[in-house]
Amino acid sequence: MSENVFFNPGQSISSSYDFDKAYTAAKIYHMKADNSVLIVQEKDGQPYVIFDEAKALQQEAAEGKKYSVIKRVSNDKE
């Protein structure tokens, strides 16, 4: 089942075409900020983009682009 979220691309933390690099950046941000982080992708072939999950809750759908959640990095079991 796919989970979609809306983000303003200008609020991204990082992006990469390489999932492993994006995942590493997400883990580093998560450890420093102690916030849940989402690795998302607009569509296949596009870069993986990292966002702070709390910002997803603040976005209005009309303000951002639609992304599919690829991985969530949080204190919960992954």
MDAnalysis code that builds the backbone (N, CA, C; Angstrom):
import MDAnalysis as mda
import numpy as np

u = mda.Universe.empty(234, n_residues=78, atom_resindex=np.repeat(np.arange(78), 3), trajectory=True)
u.add_TopologyAttr("name", ["N", "CA", "C"] * 78)
u.add_TopologyAttr("resid", np.arange(1, 79))
u.add_TopologyAttr("resname", ["MET", "SER", "GLU", "ASN", "VAL", "PHE", "PHE", "ASN", "PRO", "GLY", "GLN", "SER", "ILE", "SER", "SER", "SER", "TYR", "ASP", "PHE", "ASP", "LYS", "ALA", "TYR", "THR", "ALA", "ALA", "LYS", "ILE", "TYR", "HIS", "MET", "LYS", "ALA", "ASP", "ASN", "SER", "VAL", "LEU", "ILE", "VAL", "GLN", "GLU", "LYS", "ASP", "GLY", "GLN", "PRO", "TYR", "VAL", "ILE", "PHE", "ASP", "GLU", "ALA", "LYS", "ALA", "LEU", "GLN", "GLN", "GLU", "ALA", "ALA", "GLU", "GLY", "LYS", "LYS", "TYR", "SER", "VAL", "ILE", "LYS", "ARG", "VAL", "SER", "ASN", "ASP", "LYS", "GLU"])
u.atoms.positions = np.array([
    [0.845, -1.166, 0.000],
    [0.000, 0.000, 0.000],
    [0.900, 1.242, 0.000],
    [0.591, 2.151, -0.877],
    [1.391, 3.362, -1.010],
    [0.863, 4.453, -0.082],
    [1.782, 5.173, 0.524],
    [1.426, 6.310, 1.369],
    [1.934, 7.568, 0.676],
    [1.060, 8.534, 0.493],
    [1.434, 9.780, -0.157],
    [1.422, 10.931, 0.835],
    [2.345, 11.873, 0.632],
    [2.430, 13.074, 1.452],
    [2.664, 14.259, 0.526],
    [2.382, 15.450, 1.022],
    [2.601, 16.665, 0.262],
    [3.657, 17.511, 0.947],
    [4.638, 17.972, 0.171],
    [5.707, 18.817, 0.688],
    [6.006, 19.926, -0.293],
    [6.470, 21.036, 0.231],
    [7.048, 22.093, -0.581],
    [8.484, 21.661, -0.845],
    [8.891, 21.466, -2.106],
    [10.246, 20.993, -2.395],
    [11.347, 21.859, -1.793],
    [11.083, 23.137, -1.571],
    [12.074, 24.022, -0.986],
    [12.380, 23.720, 0.468],
    [11.564, 22.889, 1.116],
    [11.776, 22.535, 2.515],
    [12.517, 21.209, 2.680],
    [13.046, 20.681, 1.589],
    [13.741, 19.404, 1.683],
    [15.051, 19.557, 2.451],
    [15.460, 18.508, 3.101],
    [16.706, 18.469, 3.849],
    [17.847, 18.091, 2.913],
    [17.578, 17.152, 2.017],
    [18.590, 16.639, 1.107],
    [17.896, 15.877, -0.010],
    [18.641, 15.575, -1.062],
    [18.120, 14.711, -2.117],
    [19.274, 14.004, -2.792],
    [18.973, 12.844, -3.359],
    [19.991, 12.058, -4.050],
    [19.301, 11.033, -4.944],
    [19.938, 10.722, -6.066],
    [19.435, 9.646, -6.919],
    [19.807, 8.275, -6.355],
    [20.741, 8.243, -5.407],
    [21.202, 7.003, -4.789],
    [20.464, 6.819, -3.465],
    [19.688, 5.734, -3.339],
    [18.910, 5.518, -2.123],
    [19.806, 5.411, -0.895],
    [20.938, 4.710, -1.011],
    [21.816, 4.533, 0.149],
    [22.338, 5.871, 0.671],
    [22.683, 6.781, -0.222],
    [23.138, 8.115, 0.196],
    [22.000, 8.890, 0.852],
    [20.809, 8.787, 0.280],
    [19.651, 9.471, 0.863],
    [19.340, 8.904, 2.250],
    [19.422, 7.590, 2.390],
    [19.139, 6.943, 3.670],
    [20.168, 7.355, 4.728],
    [21.435, 7.438, 4.334],
    [22.487, 7.877, 5.254],
    [22.233, 9.314, 5.709],
    [21.887, 10.189, 4.776],
    [21.592, 11.583, 5.123],
    [20.390, 11.660, 6.063],
    [19.381, 10.842, 5.817],
    [18.187, 10.829, 6.668],
    [18.533, 10.369, 8.084],
    [19.361, 9.336, 8.217],
    [19.753, 8.846, 9.544],
    [20.553, 9.900, 10.302],
    [21.449, 10.604, 9.614],
    [22.245, 11.648, 10.257],
    [21.337, 12.773, 10.751],
    [20.419, 13.238, 9.897],
    [19.492, 14.300, 10.301],
    [18.645, 13.835, 11.483],
    [18.162, 12.611, 11.419],
    [17.317, 12.071, 12.494],
    [18.064, 12.057, 13.823],
    [19.327, 11.636, 13.802],
    [20.113, 11.595, 15.044],
    [20.356, 12.994, 15.600],
    [20.612, 13.967, 14.738],
    [20.893, 15.332, 15.196],
    [19.630, 16.046, 15.665],
    [18.543, 15.914, 14.906],
    [17.318, 16.655, 15.205],
    [16.351, 15.874, 16.090],
    [16.535, 14.558, 16.194],
    [15.638, 13.682, 16.940],
    [14.191, 13.823, 16.465],
    [14.019, 14.009, 15.164],
    [12.700, 14.061, 14.536],
    [12.578, 12.914, 13.545],
    [11.360, 12.436, 13.343],
    [11.139, 11.433, 12.308],
    [11.390, 12.066, 10.946],
    [11.972, 11.284, 10.055],
    [12.349, 11.760, 8.733],
    [11.739, 10.831, 7.691],
    [11.263, 11.401, 6.601],
    [10.711, 10.617, 5.508],
    [11.619, 10.698, 4.293],
    [11.856, 9.549, 3.677],
    [12.518, 9.508, 2.382],
    [11.394, 9.279, 1.382],
    [11.237, 10.209, 0.478],
    [10.121, 10.176, -0.466],
    [10.643, 10.289, -1.897],
    [9.754, 9.997, -2.838],
    [10.096, 10.111, -4.247],
    [8.840, 10.533, -4.997],
    [9.003, 11.512, -5.898],
    [7.861, 11.992, -6.666],
    [7.333, 10.890, -7.582],
    [8.225, 10.226, -8.304],
    [7.888, 9.074, -9.135],
    [9.181, 8.326, -9.442],
    [9.061, 7.103, -9.936],
    [10.248, 6.304, -10.248],
    [11.175, 7.065, -11.181],
    [12.471, 6.950, -10.912],
    [13.463, 7.627, -11.735],
    [13.807, 9.021, -11.268],
    [13.031, 9.558, -10.352],
    [13.293, 10.877, -9.781],
    [14.162, 10.703, -8.537],
    [14.821, 11.779, -8.089],
    [15.666, 11.631, -6.903],
    [14.838, 11.336, -5.645],
    [15.505, 10.686, -4.691],
    [14.927, 10.492, -3.362],
    [15.109, 11.806, -2.621],
    [14.062, 12.252, -1.948],
    [14.100, 13.536, -1.253],
    [13.806, 13.271, 0.219],
    [14.531, 13.969, 1.100],
    [14.381, 13.779, 2.538],
    [13.678, 14.994, 3.136],
    [12.649, 14.711, 3.953],
    [11.889, 15.749, 4.631],
    [11.701, 15.390, 6.093],
    [11.594, 16.405, 6.926],
    [11.220, 16.246, 8.327],
    [9.727, 15.908, 8.340],
    [9.364, 14.793, 8.948],
    [7.972, 14.338, 8.920],
    [7.012, 15.337, 9.559],
    [7.436, 16.060, 10.577],
    [6.566, 17.021, 11.243],
    [6.072, 18.089, 10.275],
    [6.876, 18.427, 9.287],
    [6.475, 19.436, 8.316],
    [5.353, 18.935, 7.406],
    [5.250, 17.625, 7.228],
    [4.170, 17.055, 6.409],
    [2.823, 17.347, 7.048],
    [2.801, 17.333, 8.373],
    [1.547, 17.579, 9.075],
    [1.120, 19.040, 8.971],
    [2.065, 19.931, 8.670],
    [1.782, 21.355, 8.589],
    [1.428, 21.808, 7.174],
    [1.664, 20.962, 6.183],
    [1.455, 21.348, 4.782],
    [-0.004, 21.210, 4.365],
    [-0.453, 22.126, 3.591],
    [-1.735, 22.007, 2.907],
    [-1.456, 21.342, 1.569],
    [-2.329, 20.458, 1.136],
    [-2.112, 19.725, -0.112],
    [-1.909, 20.663, -1.300],
    [-2.582, 21.789, -1.313],
    [-2.472, 22.718, -2.434],
    [-1.124, 23.424, -2.480],
    [-0.389, 23.440, -1.361],
    [0.882, 24.159, -1.282],
    [2.072, 23.340, -1.757],
    [1.952, 22.021, -1.829],
    [3.129, 21.211, -2.099],
    [2.941, 20.217, -3.221],
    [4.040, 19.510, -3.511],
    [4.031, 18.440, -4.499],
    [3.674, 17.132, -3.804],
    [3.108, 16.227, -4.566],
    [2.735, 14.922, -4.037],
    [3.929, 13.968, -4.174],
    [4.295, 13.314, -3.066],
    [5.389, 12.355, -3.035],
    [4.891, 11.036, -2.452],
    [5.518, 9.946, -2.847],
    [5.255, 8.635, -2.251],
    [6.328, 8.372, -1.202],
    [5.905, 7.892, -0.049],
    [6.849, 7.585, 1.026],
    [7.565, 6.290, 0.683],
    [8.903, 6.349, 0.679],
    [9.720, 5.175, 0.408],
    [10.178, 4.539, 1.719],
    [10.598, 5.360, 2.675],
    [11.098, 4.866, 3.962],
    [10.898, 5.929, 5.024],
    [10.578, 5.504, 6.231],
    [10.453, 6.397, 7.383],
    [11.587, 6.061, 8.354],
    [12.324, 7.079, 8.779],
    [13.399, 6.908, 9.758],
    [12.912, 7.565, 11.047],
    [12.688, 6.721, 12.068],
    [12.170, 7.250, 13.334],
    [12.688, 6.399, 14.478],
    [12.281, 6.759, 15.678],
    [12.674, 5.989, 16.857],
    [11.908, 4.676, 16.934],
    [10.808, 4.571, 16.178],
    [10.037, 3.333, 16.134],
    [10.869, 2.273, 15.426],
    [10.494, 1.044, 15.631],
    [11.201, -0.057, 14.969],
    [11.032, 0.079, 13.460],
    [12.127, 0.022, 12.711],
    [12.091, 0.204, 11.255],
    [11.959, -1.109, 10.539],
])
